[in-house]
Amino acid sequence: MKPFLIILGIVCILGAAACFAFHVIHSSPIVVTKLAEGPAGEPELKEITALAWSADGHVLATVDDNKTVALWDAARGTNLRALESSPTEWIFAPAFSPDGSLLATASSSQGYNNTQGHLLFWNPTTGERLGSVDNILWPQCVSFNPAGTLIAVGGMPALYLVDPSTKEITHQVDRAHENGPIQEVAFSPNGDLLATAGRDGTVKLWQVPELNLVRTFSVDQSVIGISRLGERPARVVVGSVAFAHHHPRLAASTSEGSVFVWNLDRGQQIVRYAYDYSTAIGENYIQATLENSLSFTSDDRWLLTTDQRGNGLRLLGVDSKKNTGDLLTTHTDTPTPMEAVNVSPADGSVAFAYRIFQPGQNARTKFEIWKLQLR
């Protein structure tokens, strides 16, 4: 009888430990609280192609269908003003200056045979257009350095540094990435490094302001093996990059849902999260890259990113393989991929946009803003 009781006790202890471990791994270290959703009133949004936060977290900028930049009250979801572009322009990638006095957007003339591009400057308070930097080839992404004295612009395939005070290009690398445009640019917290994400499956690290190449990180080749159309080998696109706030770490996410974290001092991989191989193969599915869909939490212990399908947000442990899925999801009857995601530099609040489809009606887009608080 005693051996049986001893074995039973051991089983109970192990079972309790297993339950505790399951709870630790799968419970979220973040409390989420909904702050606002929009549009609350006019204008109606067709498709949000990019999002950006002001540095103080009070204003959210959206780009609707690559045409109109709208500014929204982040506390209420109401429209503050719209910045109308030329009918012949495509607008991409809004970015606020650190002091909030300037909004920069990338712009290209319509037509795939026209490579003429611009960096546009706006006064976000009045909506006034303040000028532009021209002769930028197909600009795709924009980011201010922490001091607000430089703007990085990723084009196809060139990389530019622009002085916002003089509106001049100060440095340029003509072929920063091979085979396509730069998907995203991000400055390190002290502004001495710049990371670029490319369609060629690499992340490159540049010294600022000279734009000397420091290091190149490569992601694995696609294991899906075929493109979206099934006609040629798939190419892994690096869509997002982010620096840690307090540690020498860099993270990147790919179009297939994989996430990488590297140590910048040693150039070594810390952790990698791979997508669900069986799901990807079974459905022949590759998730489209989202703008600004990767961010470290304030304590640098977690990464906030989208799931493979783009229907929700998840947290990934930076030092250990802990994955908390379904942190936030799109609130529709059918799973709907997010169009854009961005995290506020002020308090870590997250904004995401998605489309709503209703029978007999045109699709429309909405955005939600959630407060994220570490436990």
C-alpha positions in Angstrom: 0.0 0.0 0.0 2.8 2.4 0.9 4.6 2.0 -2.5 1.3 2.8 -4.2 0.8 5.9 -2.1 4.3 7.0 -2.8 3.8 6.6 -6.5 0.5 8.4 -6.4 2.1 11.3 -4.5 4.9 11.5 -7.1 2.3 11.5 -9.9 0.3 14.3 -8.3 3.4 16.4 -7.7 4.5 16.0 -11.4 1.0 16.7 -12.5 0.8 19.9 -10.5 4.2 20.9 -11.9 3.1 20.3 -15.4 0.0 22.4 -14.9 2.0 25.2 -13.4 4.5 25.0 -16.3 1.6 25.1 -18.8 0.2 28.2 -17.1 3.5 30.0 -17.1 4.2 29.3 -20.8 0.8 30.1 -22.1 -0.4 32.9 -19.8 0.1 36.4 -21.2 2.5 38.7 -19.4 0.5 41.6 -20.7 -2.9 43.0 -19.8 -4.8 44.4 -22.8 -7.4 47.2 -22.5 -9.3 48.6 -25.5 -8.9 52.4 -25.8 -10.7 53.3 -29.0 -11.7 52.2 -32.5 -12.4 54.1 -35.7 -13.3 55.7 -37.8 -15.8 57.2 -35.4 -17.6 59.2 -38.1 -16.3 60.4 -41.4 -14.3 59.8 -43.5 -15.0 56.1 -44.3 -11.8 54.1 -45.0 -11.4 51.8 -47.9 -8.1 50.1 -47.1 -5.5 51.2 -44.6 -2.1 50.6 -46.2 0.1 52.1 -43.4 -0.1 53.3 -39.8 2.1 55.6 -37.7 2.0 57.1 -34.2 3.0 60.5 -33.0 5.8 60.4 -30.4 3.4 61.4 -27.6 0.8 58.7 -28.6 -2.0 61.2 -29.0 -2.3 61.1 -32.8 -2.6 58.1 -35.2 -1.8 58.6 -38.9 -3.3 56.3 -41.5 -2.8 56.1 -45.2 -6.1 55.1 -47.0 -5.7 53.2 -50.2 -2.2 54.8 -50.8 -4.0 58.1 -51.5 -5.0 60.1 -48.4 -3.2 60.6 -45.1 -5.7 61.0 -42.3 -4.9 62.0 -38.7 -7.0 60.6 -35.8 -7.5 61.3 -32.2 -6.1 58.2 -30.6 -8.3 58.5 -27.5 -11.6 58.7 -29.4 -11.0 57.4 -32.9 -12.3 60.7 -34.4 -10.8 62.4 -37.4 -8.6 65.5 -36.9 -7.8 66.3 -40.5 -6.9 64.8 -43.9 -3.8 65.6 -45.9 -4.8 65.4 -49.5 -2.1 64.2 -52.0 -2.0 64.8 -55.8 -4.4 62.5 -57.8 -1.3 61.1 -59.6 0.6 60.2 -56.4 0.8 57.1 -54.3 1.5 57.7 -50.7 3.4 55.3 -48.4 4.9 55.0 -44.9 4.0 58.0 -42.8 6.5 58.9 -40.0 6.3 61.6 -37.3 9.3 63.5 -36.1 10.2 62.9 -32.4 8.9 66.3 -31.4 5.7 65.9 -33.4 6.2 69.0 -35.5 6.7 67.2 -38.8 5.1 64.3 -40.7 7.1 62.7 -43.5 5.6 60.4 -46.1 7.0 58.5 -49.1 5.4 59.2 -52.4 5.7 57.8 -56.0 4.1 58.9 -59.2 1.4 56.5 -60.4 2.4 53.9 -63.0 4.9 51.0 -62.7 7.0 52.5 -65.5 7.5 55.7 -63.6 10.2 55.5 -60.9 10.0 59.2 -59.9 9.6 59.4 -56.1 9.5 62.0 -53.4 9.8 62.4 -49.6 6.9 64.7 -48.7 6.8 67.0 -45.6 3.6 68.0 -43.8 2.7 70.1 -40.8 0.5 67.7 -38.8 -1.2 70.5 -36.8 -2.4 72.4 -39.8 -2.3 69.9 -42.6 -0.1 72.2 -44.7 2.3 70.6 -47.2 5.8 72.0 -46.4 7.9 70.8 -49.3 9.6 67.7 -50.6 12.8 65.9 -51.5 12.8 64.7 -55.1 14.7 62.2 -57.2 14.2 59.3 -54.8 13.6 56.0 -56.7 10.4 54.3 -55.6 10.5 55.1 -51.9 8.8 52.5 -49.7 9.5 53.3 -46.1 10.5 56.2 -43.9 11.9 56.6 -40.3 13.3 59.5 -38.2 16.3 59.0 -36.1 15.8 59.6 -32.3 17.2 63.1 -32.5 15.0 64.1 -35.4 18.0 65.3 -37.4 18.0 62.6 -40.1 15.4 60.6 -42.0 16.1 57.2 -43.5 14.3 56.4 -46.7 14.2 53.0 -48.2 13.7 52.8 -52.0 14.1 50.3 -54.7 16.9 49.4 -54.3 18.6 52.5 -52.9 18.9 53.7 -49.3 18.9 57.5 -48.5 19.6 59.7 -45.5 17.8 63.1 -45.6 18.4 66.2 -43.5 14.8 67.4 -42.7 16.0 71.0 -41.9 17.6 71.5 -45.3 15.5 68.9 -47.2 18.6 67.5 -48.9 20.0 64.0 -49.3 23.1 63.8 -47.3 24.1 60.1 -48.0 23.0 57.5 -50.4 23.7 53.8 -51.1 22.5 53.0 -54.6 22.2 49.2 -54.2 21.6 48.6 -50.5 19.7 45.4 -51.2 19.5 43.2 -54.3 16.4 42.1 -56.1 13.7 44.6 -55.0 12.9 47.4 -52.6 13.8 47.9 -49.0 10.8 46.9 -47.0 11.5 48.8 -43.7 14.1 51.0 -42.0 14.7 51.4 -38.3 17.2 53.4 -36.2 18.8 52.0 -33.1 17.9 53.8 -29.8 21.0 56.0 -29.8 20.8 56.6 -33.6 24.2 55.3 -34.5 23.0 52.3 -36.4 20.3 51.8 -39.1 18.7 48.4 -39.9 17.2 47.8 -43.3 14.9 44.8 -44.3 15.0 43.6 -47.9 13.0 41.5 -50.3 16.3 39.6 -50.9 16.0 37.8 -47.6 18.6 39.8 -45.7 18.7 42.4 -42.9 21.6 44.8 -43.2 23.1 47.0 -40.5 24.6 50.4 -41.4 26.8 52.9 -39.5 25.2 56.3 -39.4 25.7 58.8 -40.9 28.2 57.4 -43.3 26.1 54.4 -44.2 29.0 52.0 -44.0 27.8 48.4 -44.0 28.5 46.8 -40.6 26.9 43.4 -40.9 24.4 41.4 -42.9 22.0 38.9 -41.4 20.4 36.3 -43.6 17.2 34.4 -43.1 16.6 30.8 -44.2 15.3 29.9 -47.6 11.7 29.2 -48.0 10.7 25.6 -47.0 7.3 26.0 -48.8 9.3 25.9 -52.0 6.8 27.5 -54.4 5.6 31.0 -54.9 2.0 32.3 -54.3 1.2 31.5 -57.9 3.1 28.2 -57.9 5.3 29.1 -60.8 8.8 29.6 -59.3 10.7 29.1 -56.1 9.5 31.3 -53.3 11.6 34.1 -52.0 11.5 34.9 -48.3 10.9 38.6 -47.8 12.1 40.3 -44.6 9.2 42.7 -43.8 9.9 44.2 -40.4 12.9 45.0 -38.2 13.1 46.4 -34.7 15.9 47.2 -32.2 15.6 46.4 -28.5 15.3 49.4 -26.2 18.1 48.6 -23.7 20.0 45.6 -25.1 22.2 45.1 -28.2 19.5 43.0 -30.0 17.8 43.2 -33.4 14.7 41.3 -34.4 13.2 40.7 -37.9 10.1 39.0 -39.2 9.6 37.4 -42.6 6.7 37.1 -45.0 6.3 33.4 -44.0 5.8 34.3 -40.4 9.2 33.4 -39.0 10.8 35.7 -36.5 14.6 36.0 -35.8 16.4 37.7 -32.9 20.2 38.4 -33.1 22.8 39.6 -30.7 24.4 42.7 -32.3 27.7 42.5 -30.4 28.4 38.9 -31.5 26.4 38.7 -34.6 24.8 35.5 -33.4 21.2 34.3 -33.5 19.6 34.2 -30.1 16.3 32.6 -31.0 14.2 31.8 -34.0 10.5 31.2 -34.2 9.5 29.2 -37.3 6.0 29.2 -38.8 3.8 26.1 -38.8 5.4 24.0 -41.6 2.4 21.6 -41.9 -0.1 24.4 -42.1 1.9 26.3 -44.6 2.4 23.3 -46.9 -1.2 22.0 -46.5 -2.8 25.3 -47.5 -0.1 26.5 -49.9 -0.2 29.8 -48.0 2.3 32.6 -47.5 1.2 35.5 -45.4 1.7 39.0 -46.9 4.2 41.2 -45.1 2.7 43.8 -42.8 4.0 47.3 -42.3 5.6 47.9 -38.9 4.5 44.5 -37.5 7.3 43.9 -35.0 8.2 45.6 -31.7 10.0 44.8 -28.4 8.1 45.3 -25.2 9.5 48.0 -22.9 11.4 45.4 -20.8 12.9 43.8 -24.0 11.8 40.3 -22.8 9.0 39.9 -25.4 8.4 40.6 -29.1 4.9 41.7 -30.2 4.2 40.5 -33.7 1.4 39.1 -35.9 0.6 35.4 -36.2 1.3 33.6 -39.4 -2.0 34.3 -41.0 -2.0 37.9 -39.9 -5.4 37.5 -38.1 -4.0 38.3 -34.6 -1.1 39.4 -32.5 1.1 37.2 -30.4 4.0 37.6 -27.9 7.3 35.7 -28.4 9.9 35.3 -25.7 13.2 36.8 -26.6 15.4 34.6 -24.4 13.3 31.4 -24.4 10.8 29.7 -26.7 7.6 31.1 -25.1 4.7 31.8 -27.4 1.5 33.5 -26.3 -0.9 33.5 -29.2 -4.3 35.2 -29.6 -3.3 38.3 -27.6 -5.5 40.4 -29.9 -7.5 39.3 -32.9 -9.6 41.0 -35.5 -13.3 41.1 -34.4 -15.1 39.7 -37.3 -17.3 36.7 -38.0 -14.7 35.3 -40.4 -10.9 35.5 -39.9 -9.6 38.7 -41.5 -6.0 39.5 -42.0 -4.7 42.7 -40.5 -3.8 45.4 -43.1 -1.3 47.2 -40.9 0.0 47.2 -37.3 2.0 49.7 -35.3 3.1 50.2 -31.7 3.2 53.6 -30.0 6.7 54.7 -28.8 5.1 56.6 -26.0 3.4 53.8 -24.0 3.5 50.6 -26.1 -0.2 50.9 -27.1 -0.9 49.0 -30.4 -3.0 50.0 -33.3 -4.1 47.6 -36.0 -6.4 47.9 -39.0 -8.5 45.3 -40.8 -11.2 45.1 -43.4 -14.9 44.2 -42.8 -16.8 42.3 -45.5 -20.6 42.3 -45.3 -23.0 40.7 -47.9 -24.2 43.2 -50.5 -22.0 46.0 -49.3 -18.6 47.3 -50.2 -15.7 46.3 -48.0 -14.7 48.9 -45.4 -11.7 49.2 -43.1 -11.6 50.0 -39.4 -8.8 50.3 -36.8 -8.6 49.5 -33.1 -6.3 50.9 -30.4 -5.4 48.8 -27.4 -3.4 49.6 -24.3 -0.8 47.0 -23.4 0.5 46.9 -19.8 3.1 44.5 -18.6 2.1 42.5 -15.5 
